[in-house]
Amino acid sequence: MAALNLRLLVLLCSWAMATVGFSSCQAPSVVSSFSRHKVWLGPYDWTYLRVELPPWFSSVAINFVSNVNVDKEQTKQHPKSNLPLVCFRGGSPPIPDVSGIHFDDSLSKFVLSGSFGGASNLSVIDQCIPFQKNLSVTLTNELISPGIWYFGFFNGLGPARTQSKMINRGKAYIFSISIVIEGCSTMGVWGPYCNQSVNMIPCFQSSIDRHSRNLLDLNMYSWGSLNHMAQAGEDKEVNYHLSPKWMTTKYKQVDNNTSMFVTAENLVTCNNTIELSCLRNGESNIYAVDIVSITSQFVVSLTDLRFNQTSSTENVGNFSGILLMSYARYNAMPLKSLHDYSTDISRAPLIVNSPKVGRWYIAFQAVNQTEANGTMQETFLNGSLCFSFMLQVPECSSGKAGFNCTWEAHTLQRASKNSAVPFASYYLPDGELGSTDAGFSLDNLLSNSSVGQTAWTYFFFNIPTGAAGANMHVRLSSDTKLNYGVYTKFSGLLSMDNWDYFANSTSSSNDSMFLASDDSSGKNIDFYVLSAREGTWCIGLEHPSNSNNKYQTTMSIWLEGCPNHCSHHGACRNSIDESGLTFYSYCACDRDHGGFDCSNELVTHKGHIWQSIFLVASNAAAILPAFWALRQKAFAEWVLFTSSGISSGLYHACDRGTWCVLSFHVLQFLDFWLSFMAVVSTFIYMATIDEASKRAIHTSISILTALLAATGATRSANIAIVVAIGTAGLLLGWFLEFSVHTAIHCPLRFDLNMPERWQNLRSWLQNLIRTLQKRFHWLYLLLGFFTLALAAACWTLEANESYWIWHSFWHITIYTSSFFFLFSMRTNESNEQQEPAYELTRQDSLPRTE
């Protein structure tokens, strides 16, 4: 099989070099690999895993194994509260409760059929799929981008995921994941199979004449029609050369580019090293350029374009259908079916507005199209299209930004808070780091120049590595109603048409990872960007250009752990992902609230009161077995039942937030341990063995039940374990009792005579039944087993939503069953050892003589 794959790879490389002219082709090599084995995921539990894909990676193979297989066809009908999911997201940890994406159709089709059925960009949305027994997915650099990716593993979604629970029962899952990252070891080669040549474009910086600041005046041109091409003679190479005509007016862009004037003070120019690149029909060349600073745009334009005809067999009358298409994509390979920007660069330049900082890939493809029946169809052209191009990046001087380099730009510095949260910090302009985290005034920082009575002011700051699990908190406060628009964008200069999140005093963007607070007065703009990505962020303020603002406006930017301080209904907790490289925070909500910020009210105040009453008052059922034990002078059992009822009532009062006489964990341990001991001691009492044996059994059982209460008190299997321990103690007590008193006669030998053998066995059974009849009231014994079964049913039916009612019935039924078991014991003298009555005898002291 390996030899076959190698031969296929060699054939693929040979075909690639023959048709496209690639200079090298080699198999991808393993860059890194790691795995996590047998990770335990309890009910409502979750964990994250950080994965870094280097820029030269070619593919990533993910193998996921779990002990559950969720039917993908029934996922939407599956209750999401117990739905196990694995999600991944680029740049920051996924929060599927917020994003609302639980099961992506494109990825599910890939899992089912092994094909996406068309290109799909997986970098722009969260991807979630249910747990599978064995799931293998291979994603190439055409589908996902290099950088930081986060995998999230969730056992249940919804507001109850962060709600504090009195119990935490449900299904637990075990999963293992292994990730193998392959990459290209040769520079200048990339692609899923390391068979695509990528040429880096060298750049140099130059100054722009201030008398001609318009970038369009410097490098933009228009191509004339291609209809002027003349036919070539036979068997001769003919070059059709198109000369640029410099433009001084605003041009109209085509496809998905926009028309815009750009001014700059510095210009970064990048040229391809080859003077002319030639492409045959359908062929493509790929180039890469690094945008190292935040800029308003970059422009790719042709400096020369020629058509070389090498054969006379084709009709070369009209070549108006010749196209040189250009595709641009950020941090990933551009495809005809998957790209960020595109244009027919033979007719107009390619403009990328507000590009992100990082590596951009630009592809050129020669296409010959003819119109037939009103539609454009690609046809074969025997020739090549040769071209050279130039890429230019305008740059503003320090402290300036925007498309005209006249708006103010400020770099913010990060200052750490004195907090237990590792990444908690705030941002201030240069020179104000001595200030507190209360914010900084905007009065002297805003831009004065305007376009249509509107000005922009930009702020740039950096979120450090490892803090992708934090939340970016931005707030504007003023003495009067704010007429500001606040825009945010990651790793690039924002504009009115290019931003990630937006908020003003009346509205905000509805993105799932964006949380904005409502303010009816309009004096505050307050929002969070959840799980903000690591790297450079830009905040742009759209504001009036009036510089004489008599109202004071303050801006604050924080990096915080939990949004809205968990709405004051929970505590902010911190954790670390499986790789140990990223901190993330989450809200541990109280009993009545849930959600990622504890803003969802799951139980009303009135419902909280009734639930507390039921859970505390139901422990009064412990009076029944305690009173009977006291009446029978079984003082040890009386103390046990009384203590169990009191500790359970105190535990639930503390758990519901009423009053905690001791710490929560101590009260929880006492509640479960004494409840287990009450069940077991009831069975031991029914054996009526001597005190020495009873103390030995009690000591052994107290140790076992304490271990159960300390290691896994809320497990559903505990009730079966406790009943089994009690039953074993009862049988052991009977064995000790019968072995001493020989209450039941068992023959020491068996006669080979079958009739006599059956007679002895029947006599033994009759003696056993008579003994049990003398020992118990059978009606109450059956009622005891019945109520014990009800208690077990209540225990297993307990769930997060109905815990209070079923656990209240558990209190009532378990104590009632103990009462029936105790009441079923007969006080029968026949079971006691019969001793002769002591009697004084009168002895005649006189001799009997006549």
Disulfide bonds with the S-S distance in Angstrom:
Cys13-Cys25 1.86
Cys87-Cys128 2.11
Cys184-Cys194 2.02
Cys203-Cys270 1.81
Cys278-Cys386 1.87
Cys396-Cys405 1.89
Cys562-Cys572 2.12
Cys566-Cys587 2.14
Cys589-Cys598 2.05
Cys654-Cys660 1.89
